[in-house]
Amino acid sequence: MAIVDRVRSWSDGLRDALQRGQTLEIAEDVGTGPVVILVHGIASTSVTFQNLVPLLSDRHRVISVNLLGHGGSPAPADASYTIEEHVAWLERTIRSLRLREPFTIVGHSLGALLVSRYARQNTRRVSSVVLLSPPIYLSPSEIGDPFERAALGAYLKLYEFLRVNKQFTLRNAALIARLLPIKNVLEVNEQNWDAFVKSLQNCIESQTTISDIASITVPIDIVYGTLDQFIVPGGMRIVEQLRHVTTHQVEANDHLVRKRFARVVAGVIG
């Protein structure tokens, strides 16, 4: 099938799904007050935020969304899991909530990349943006430092290896998941395999997040751990220089929203 035909087929399928009123799963909707929408990352669900929700729900309405192909959300057989597709479903879901006031939107990992694009396209709906542990990558050719360029190249090769070695990835993801302090925070299985590999390739490996962040007009806070194994200094260094971006480091924290990390995020949101 020609590329233009594949794009047309995907667009028709997405339009049909949206016209049928399909939305992402609202995994949690608790509390009252200013709205905070939480968007998790790749190979996970809203359980990502189990340490954060209790810190916010006494003064905010907290809404957790499960991404396309994750949790109980739709997983269309023809989904391509591009950033455009993810964001289109997110937009549809948020519109269905019929929120009257601008809200804070929070994204973790892959969710941070999607939230950046959503906020760029929906500036009037968003009051502030909070990005947690965002894997912001440049193209290797855009990185001058040879060590940082080599590090990014290693990440991209690792991601490709995970995508093309399914049984290795499934087996090791299950082993790692059992060691993590948040139950079910990492889920890579037969059911979400397509969502995982296609989101990895089409959103994380191929991204324009720096451009998205630069185009957002509301305040942005970025929170990440000093031990986060998915943070590459080159991309973070660029966004830290933007006037509307404030960064917060959490000492001795990895990629997860652990309890201390959650307290920092709750303080940022207010």
C-alpha positions as CSV (number, residue, x, y, z in Angstrom):
1,M,0.0,0.0,0.0
2,A,1.4,3.4,-0.9
3,I,2.3,5.8,1.9
4,V,-0.5,8.3,1.0
5,D,-3.0,5.4,1.1
6,R,-1.8,4.3,4.5
7,V,-2.1,7.8,5.8
8,R,-5.6,8.2,4.3
9,S,-6.6,4.8,5.9
10,W,-5.3,5.8,9.3
11,S,-7.0,9.2,9.1
12,D,-10.3,7.6,8.1
13,G,-10.1,5.1,10.9
14,L,-9.3,7.8,13.5
15,R,-12.1,10.0,12.2
16,D,-14.6,7.1,12.4
17,A,-13.5,6.3,15.9
18,L,-13.9,9.9,17.0
19,Q,-17.2,10.3,15.3
20,R,-18.4,7.2,17.2
21,G,-17.7,9.1,20.4
22,Q,-14.9,6.8,21.6
23,T,-12.6,8.2,24.2
24,L,-9.8,7.1,26.4
25,E,-10.4,5.5,29.7
26,I,-10.8,7.9,32.7
27,A,-9.1,5.8,35.3
28,E,-9.7,8.1,38.2
29,D,-11.7,11.3,38.8
30,V,-11.4,12.4,42.4
31,G,-11.5,15.6,44.5
32,T,-12.9,19.0,43.9
33,G,-11.3,22.3,42.9
34,P,-9.0,23.4,40.1
35,V,-8.6,20.6,37.6
36,V,-5.4,18.6,37.2
37,I,-5.2,16.1,34.4
38,L,-2.6,13.3,34.7
39,V,-1.2,11.5,31.6
40,H,1.1,8.5,32.2
41,G,3.9,7.1,30.1
42,I,4.7,4.2,27.9
43,A,4.1,0.7,29.0
44,S,2.2,1.9,32.1
45,T,-1.2,3.2,33.3
46,S,-2.6,5.7,35.7
47,V,-1.0,3.6,38.5
48,T,2.1,5.8,37.7
49,F,0.5,8.5,39.9
50,Q,-0.6,6.5,42.9
51,N,1.8,8.5,45.1
52,L,0.7,11.8,43.7
53,V,-3.1,11.7,43.6
54,P,-3.6,11.7,47.4
55,L,-1.4,14.8,47.7
56,L,-3.6,16.7,45.2
57,S,-7.1,15.5,45.7
58,D,-7.8,17.4,48.9
59,R,-7.7,20.7,46.9
60,H,-7.9,19.7,43.2
61,R,-10.1,17.7,41.0
62,V,-7.7,15.1,39.8
63,I,-8.4,13.2,36.5
64,S,-6.1,10.4,35.4
65,V,-6.3,9.2,31.8
66,N,-5.1,5.9,30.3
67,L,-3.4,6.4,26.9
68,L,-4.5,4.7,23.7
69,G,-3.6,1.0,23.9
70,H,-3.0,1.1,27.6
71,G,-5.1,0.0,30.5
72,G,-8.8,-0.1,29.6
73,S,-8.5,2.4,26.8
74,P,-9.3,1.5,23.2
75,A,-6.5,-0.3,21.2
76,P,-7.7,-0.1,17.6
77,A,-6.2,-2.8,15.3
78,D,-5.1,-0.2,12.8
79,A,-3.6,2.2,15.3
80,S,-0.2,3.7,14.4
81,Y,0.4,5.2,17.8
82,T,2.0,8.4,16.4
83,I,2.1,11.5,18.6
84,E,-0.6,13.0,16.4
85,E,-2.9,10.0,17.0
86,H,-2.2,9.9,20.7
87,V,-2.9,13.6,21.0
88,A,-6.1,13.4,18.9
89,W,-7.5,10.8,21.3
90,L,-6.4,12.9,24.3
91,E,-8.1,16.0,22.9
92,R,-11.3,14.1,22.2
93,T,-11.3,12.7,25.8
94,I,-10.6,16.1,27.4
95,R,-13.4,17.8,25.3
96,S,-15.8,15.1,26.6
97,L,-15.2,16.2,30.2
98,R,-16.7,19.7,29.3
99,L,-14.3,21.5,31.6
100,R,-15.2,25.2,31.9
101,E,-11.9,26.6,33.2
102,P,-8.3,26.2,32.0
103,F,-6.6,23.3,33.8
104,T,-3.1,22.1,34.7
105,I,-2.0,19.1,32.6
106,V,0.7,16.8,33.8
107,G,2.6,14.2,31.8
108,H,5.1,11.5,32.8
109,S,7.7,10.1,30.4
110,L,6.0,9.5,27.1
111,G,3.0,11.4,28.6
112,A,5.2,14.5,28.9
113,L,5.9,14.4,25.2
114,L,2.2,14.1,24.4
115,V,1.2,16.8,26.9
116,S,3.7,19.1,25.3
117,R,2.1,18.7,21.9
118,Y,-1.4,18.9,23.4
119,A,-0.6,22.2,25.2
120,R,1.0,23.6,22.1
121,Q,-2.2,23.0,20.2
122,N,-4.7,23.9,23.0
123,T,-3.1,26.9,24.7
124,R,-6.4,28.5,25.7
125,R,-7.5,25.4,27.5
126,V,-4.3,25.0,29.6
127,S,-3.3,27.1,32.6
128,S,0.0,25.4,33.2
129,V,2.1,22.4,32.1
130,V,4.1,20.0,34.3
131,L,6.4,17.5,32.7
132,L,7.7,14.7,34.8
133,S,10.8,12.7,33.8
134,P,10.6,13.7,30.1
135,P,12.8,11.8,27.6
136,I,13.6,14.8,25.5
137,Y,15.9,13.8,22.7
138,L,17.6,15.7,19.8
139,S,18.7,14.0,16.6
140,P,22.3,12.7,17.2
141,S,23.4,15.0,14.3
142,E,22.3,18.0,16.3
143,I,24.5,17.2,19.3
144,G,28.0,18.7,19.3
145,D,29.4,17.0,22.4
146,P,30.7,13.6,21.3
147,F,30.0,11.9,24.6
148,E,26.4,13.1,24.7
149,R,26.0,12.1,21.0
150,A,27.3,8.7,21.8
151,A,25.0,8.4,24.8
152,L,22.0,9.2,22.7
153,G,23.0,6.8,20.0
154,A,23.2,4.1,22.6
155,Y,19.7,4.9,23.8
156,L,18.3,4.7,20.3
157,K,20.1,1.4,19.6
158,L,18.7,0.0,22.9
159,Y,15.2,1.1,21.9
160,E,15.5,-0.6,18.5
161,F,16.8,-3.7,20.1
162,L,13.8,-3.9,22.5
163,R,11.4,-3.4,19.6
164,V,12.8,-6.1,17.4
165,N,13.4,-8.7,20.2
166,K,9.9,-9.2,21.5
167,Q,10.5,-12.3,23.7
168,F,13.6,-10.8,25.3
169,T,11.7,-7.6,26.0
170,L,8.6,-9.3,27.4
171,R,10.6,-11.6,29.7
172,N,12.9,-8.9,31.1
173,A,10.1,-6.4,31.5
174,A,8.2,-8.9,33.7
175,L,11.4,-9.5,35.8
176,I,12.0,-5.7,36.3
177,A,8.3,-5.1,37.1
178,R,8.4,-7.5,40.0
179,L,11.3,-5.4,41.5
180,L,9.6,-2.0,41.3
181,P,8.0,-0.4,44.3
182,I,4.8,0.6,42.5
183,K,2.8,-2.5,41.5
184,N,2.0,-2.8,37.8
185,V,3.8,0.5,37.0
186,L,5.6,-1.3,34.1
187,E,3.5,-3.5,31.9
188,V,4.8,-4.8,28.6
189,N,2.7,-7.8,27.5
190,E,1.0,-9.4,24.5
191,Q,-2.0,-7.1,24.9
192,N,-0.1,-3.8,24.7
193,W,2.8,-4.9,22.6
194,D,1.8,-2.9,19.5
195,A,1.1,0.2,21.6
196,F,4.5,-0.2,23.2
197,V,6.7,-0.7,20.2
198,K,4.9,1.8,17.9
199,S,4.7,4.5,20.6
200,L,8.4,4.0,21.3
201,Q,9.3,4.3,17.7
202,N,6.9,7.0,16.6
203,C,6.8,9.2,19.6
204,I,10.0,8.8,21.7
205,E,12.6,7.9,19.1
206,S,11.1,10.4,16.6
207,Q,10.0,13.6,18.3
208,T,9.8,17.3,18.1
209,T,9.3,17.9,21.8
210,I,11.8,20.8,22.1
211,S,9.9,22.7,19.4
212,D,6.6,21.9,21.1
213,I,7.9,23.2,24.5
214,A,9.3,26.3,22.9
215,S,5.9,27.1,21.3
216,I,3.8,26.7,24.5
217,T,2.8,30.1,26.0
218,V,1.9,29.1,29.5
219,P,4.3,28.3,32.3
220,I,6.0,24.9,32.2
221,D,7.6,23.1,35.2
222,I,9.9,20.1,34.5
223,V,10.6,17.7,37.4
224,Y,13.1,14.9,37.0
225,G,15.3,12.8,39.2
226,T,19.1,13.1,39.3
227,L,19.3,9.3,38.7
228,D,16.8,9.1,35.9
229,Q,18.3,6.7,33.4
230,F,16.3,8.1,30.5
231,I,17.3,11.8,30.8
232,V,19.9,12.9,28.2
233,P,21.6,16.1,29.2
234,G,21.7,17.7,25.7
235,G,17.9,18.0,25.3
236,M,17.3,19.0,28.9
237,R,20.0,21.7,28.7
238,I,18.2,23.4,25.8
239,V,14.7,23.5,27.4
240,E,16.1,24.7,30.7
241,Q,17.2,27.9,28.9
242,L,13.7,28.8,27.8
243,R,12.2,31.7,29.8
244,H,8.9,30.1,30.5
245,V,10.4,26.8,31.8
246,T,11.4,26.1,35.4
247,T,13.2,22.8,36.2
248,H,13.3,21.0,39.5
249,Q,15.7,18.2,40.3
250,V,14.9,15.5,42.8
251,E,18.0,14.0,44.3
252,A,18.5,10.3,44.2
253,N,15.3,9.6,42.2
254,D,15.1,7.5,39.1
255,H,12.4,7.6,36.4
256,L,9.5,6.7,38.7
257,V,7.1,9.0,40.6
258,R,8.2,7.8,44.0
259,K,6.9,9.4,47.2
260,R,9.5,12.1,47.6
261,F,9.3,12.9,43.9
262,A,5.5,13.1,44.2
263,R,5.8,15.6,47.1
264,V,8.0,17.9,44.9
265,V,5.4,17.7,42.1
266,A,2.5,18.5,44.5
267,G,4.5,21.5,45.7
268,V,5.0,22.7,42.1
269,I,1.3,22.3,41.3
270,G,0.2,24.0,44.6
